[in-house]
Amino acid sequence: MEHQDKSEVGKWGEEVARKFLEKEGYVILETNWHSSHKEVDIIAQSNNCIVFVEVKTRTSNFINPADAVNKQKQKFLMYAANYYVWSKGLDLDVRFDIITIVAIHGKVEIEHMKNAFYPKIEYRR
């Protein structure tokens, strides 16, 4: 993995995350789902909950992959999730997870952060 380009590493990481979720009993509904310029890596269902998953993959341990899911990215994910739930007419709980994958020297570490962040309501006057 160390010598792959960034997009190949990302695709590989998303596949690893998808398999991980399936093994954990999640039903994969969508991968790389787009709404306008917003993308959700994986949309899955666990019981009565729709889970929007952001996958971050790194081939070094210099940066925590979860740190790449900044406030702007969270906002994009929340907008995309809102549109997805509305467009599908779903009446289920929603959760935002992050899966980080660090692949260094043939060793792969996966961390699944459930409820990684919560939607914020913005009040405007």
ZILIN-V12253 format. One record per residue. RES is the residue in one small letter. SS is DSSP state (alpha for helix, beta for strand, coil for the rest). PHI is phi in radians with two decimals (none if undefined). Layout:
# ZILIN-V12253
res & ss & phi
RES & SS & PHI
RES & SS & PHI
This chain:
# ZILIN-V12253
res & ss & phi
m & coil & none
e & coil & -1.06
h & coil & -1.90
q & coil & -1.55
d & coil & -1.33
k & alpha & -1.02
s & alpha & -1.19
e & alpha & -1.15
v & alpha & -1.08
g & alpha & -1.07
k & alpha & -1.09
w & alpha & -1.06
g & alpha & -1.07
e & alpha & -1.13
e & alpha & -1.17
v & alpha & -1.06
a & alpha & -1.12
r & alpha & -1.06
k & alpha & -1.11
f & alpha & -1.05
l & alpha & -1.11
e & alpha & -1.06
k & alpha & -1.10
e & coil & -1.45
g & coil & 1.68
y & coil & -1.35
v & beta & -1.76
i & beta & -1.42
l & beta & -1.67
e & beta & -2.62
t & beta & -2.25
n & beta & 0.87
w & beta & -1.39
h & beta & -1.97
s & beta & -2.38
s & coil & 1.04
h & coil & -1.71
k & beta & -1.75
e & beta & -2.22
v & beta & -1.99
d & beta & -1.09
i & beta & -2.45
i & beta & -2.03
a & beta & -2.31
q & beta & -2.15
s & beta & -2.27
n & coil & 0.96
n & coil & -1.77
c & beta & -2.32
i & beta & -1.61
v & beta & -1.99
f & beta & -1.72
v & beta & -2.01
e & beta & -1.75
v & beta & -1.88
k & beta & -2.18
t & beta & -2.11
r & beta & -2.35
t & coil & -2.00
s & coil & -2.56
n & coil & -1.87
f & coil & -1.31
i & coil & -2.18
n & coil & -1.21
p & alpha & -1.00
a & alpha & -1.13
d & alpha & -1.12
a & alpha & -1.32
v & coil & -1.63
n & coil & -1.38
k & alpha & -1.03
q & alpha & -1.13
k & alpha & -1.12
q & alpha & -1.05
k & alpha & -1.09
f & alpha & -1.03
l & alpha & -1.09
m & alpha & -1.16
y & alpha & -1.10
a & alpha & -1.09
a & alpha & -1.09
n & alpha & -1.03
y & alpha & -1.13
y & alpha & -1.05
v & alpha & -1.08
w & alpha & -1.11
s & alpha & -1.17
k & alpha & -1.63
g & coil & 1.14
l & coil & -1.49
d & coil & -2.23
l & coil & -2.26
d & beta & -1.13
v & beta & -2.18
r & beta & -2.43
f & beta & -2.02
d & beta & -2.04
i & beta & -2.18
i & beta & -1.99
t & beta & -1.88
i & beta & -2.26
v & beta & -2.04
a & beta & -2.05
i & beta & -2.32
h & coil & 0.89
g & coil & 1.42
k & beta & -1.74
v & beta & -2.04
e & beta & -2.00
i & beta & -2.06
e & beta & -2.21
h & beta & -1.93
m & beta & -1.74
k & coil & -1.37
n & coil & 0.90
a & coil & -1.11
f & coil & -2.71
y & coil & -2.09
p & coil & -1.08
k & coil & -1.93
i & coil & -1.67
e & coil & -1.79
y & coil & -1.72
r & coil & -2.18
r & coil & -1.91
